[in-house]
Amino acid sequence: MSKSHELVAIIDLGAQYGHLIARRVREAGVYCEIFPHTITAEELRRRSVRAVILTGGPSSAYAQDSVQVDEGLFRLGVPVLGICYGMQLMAQALGGQVTRASRREYGRATLNIQLDDPLFHGLERQLECWMSHGDAVVAAPEGFVVLASTANSPVAAMARLDRRLFGVQFHPEVKHTPEGQAILKNFLFRVAQLTADWTAGSFVEEEVARIRRQVGDHHVICALSGGVDSAVSAALVHRAVGERLNCIFVDHGLLRKGEGEAVVETFHRVMGMQLRCVDAKGRFLSLLAGVTDPEEKRRRIGHEFIRVFEAEAARFRDARFLVQGTIYPDVIESGTATAATIKTHHNVGGLPKDMSFELVEPLRQLFKDEVRRVGYELGLPEEIVGRHPFPGPGLAVRIVGEVTEERLDVLREADAIFVDEIKRAGLYRQIWQAFAVLPAFRSVGVMGDERTYAYTVVLRAVNSDDAMTAEWTRLEPALLSRISTRLVNEVPQINRVVYDITSKPPATIEWE
Ligand code: XMP
């Protein structure tokens, strides 16, 4: 897929949020991939890389056990941008000097630009930037010029213009550097002369051709969950192989209000796809009876899902391929050479490896917002593509304590009212996830002179770029008040409403 696109290599030197750089480059319409620092210059040449970006990282360039790169990449003849530790590594490798800074520089700083050069083209001569470093370049390598400085960093940006090697001590990828995206774009378009050829339309076209080559005449099956990733994967594979794609939709009864119906309506009736619906609501409910431990709930649901799916998949004896909605953050989170493994990349419903299918993972290189753009490009409706992310184990991890039919009904109604009000307020697209949670306790209330003893519902809304971190959403008191009134009036089992004001970290987005 990437073959015909201009490829930018982002070399991961252990930056905690290295993927942010990848997001910014993609936002500029340029295709990039993150590589471990052990990648060789030869491999980058073989991949026809058009530019290299070195991320920040926790090492000291001069320390014995520091993270290093193949220095051949500075001689590839393609532009290189070193960010923070990436710049220090470049300086050290090419004969400059890096030492421990006399004062650690953390937070906002004023960047004074000293030269007219392509990296800062079109920008003011004084810019706000975000710094986070303990080491500093004190002498740029021979042949380099200093482009900018701050009060604490005499070499805050440097370049060897004839070889198109650039380094910046600050972080252009974070929002606290307001002109950061303009600086990255200058690197991509002015320095590296790239052409922003990464669009949803070109992705669909190339991926359809790639899937056809991979699958040949064989049949393919897909576990549709109703979520965005599996939906877009299925629609893409359908565009490639048509009737030879067979989708299996397991309704485990833990879906949001109207969700199962929306999946059937969209895929079967609107998109005309082969869809086999399995009503497994009863099986899942009885399996969850009496279970309160969150991990045990997840384990049982995952296990049962596999059983149901295996039984259904056995009907499609001709199928050799299985579609999975793996997306790029899943791949990154599996860990690169330097970044710690955050969680093992989960596949659809945790399908076992001994199912002898070859995987088709068309979204493996995409971020969530790119997946959505591809979804719209394929003609999927807003209701599917724009829907907030939803965990595989569904509402079971939003009911604290035992999952019962009664609790599921209460939660589904509460969730639908909350989301409806968020949509009416025009906030749905701006919020990463907004949903209701049902703790397993009741409390005392009074309604119409009568004592009530009913459920408390928790509202959770968060803003995020990719769910790795999240900020609780500051909803207006008037909106919260409207939602609260509707919930207690329209759902008789609820007499109290609370709003979750914890970010991630320290909390997670889901409650279980
Ligand atoms: P947490 O709760 O870990 O969630 O902050 C991060 C994001 O992942 C979603 N999530 C899941 N998605 N299977 C999934 O496909 C799961 O088991 C699962 N658990 C959480 C969650 O909704 C949020 O977007």
Boltz pocket constraint, residues with backbone or C-beta under 6 A from the ligand:
constraints:
  - pocket:
      binder: B
      contacts: [[A, 346], [A, 389], [A, 390], [A, 391], [A, 392], [A, 393], [A, 433], [A, 467], [A, 504], [A, 507], [A, 508], [A, 509], [A, 510], [A, 511]]
      max_distance: 6.0
